[in-house]
């Protein structure tokens, strides 16, 4: 993982941790938001809305079911933000 | 003792589940509203309990938050609710519904093949009076109401967290939620609303308490009186300062009304 990727992953981790009200280090790339962190559909929507605002992008809500862990969130944001890493 | 899952099935591609809460006594069964969750009932049940003997069962229905609403193409909320009731480990004594869930209960009550119940409680149901024509004004009005209620629900569910969020972020969350529900969710609600006029509500023998809020367009104004005329078995309480979610925002007052209603039933078992 490049430094840029690592920085972006950590930024996403901070956002997710704030929404799920857990410590950032509790969220691994593959820990499941619902099964491991008690997320519900409203928290998932809040994550989506915060990411849109932070990166000034628009992510269709149809991507929500995919965004079940940090790695998947990274991949979705990368696609819509046009990250090249 | 906490809530725990009793049963979960998939019927025609739709997931139905039952969760049991703490308590013992006759079965009190709860049907949530559209884009809501079975979890919504936990504080309500805590407020209702007191010394009432009942076993709470919260249904998890295919109009939960995040639902796909594919069932709209081949079935309706009353059939789904009827099937969910067959999953219970004991017969329901009292059936409680909120909003879309309340209207699913209402449809079941109006059916000649209704379940045997001691009583029903409808929280914030909606009703179309016979003189309210099905035209584009109705469509626009109900779509606006639908959008407003979804927004009210999102804000309510955020609870104390709402104070920490920018209002534009909350607006964005509401917009995302409406996107996710999509037209099918609205179609389900619109069809249910329109057909309330045609239900055989005057044949319902089950004592039914209806609690609605005066600021909730679902059953406000002339709809209240029209509903009273249509359903003589219903006792309608309109809370002057209540909205669509008054059973959560004013849980103590609403559950007191329910307890008084149950206590006044002839030979009640849930009272």
Interface residues (C-beta under 8 A of the other chain):
Chain A: X40 X41 X42 X45 X46 X48 X49 X50 X52 X53 X60 X61 X64
Chain B: X37 X39 X65 X66 X154 X157 X158 X165 X168 X169 X172 X173 X176 X177 X179 X180
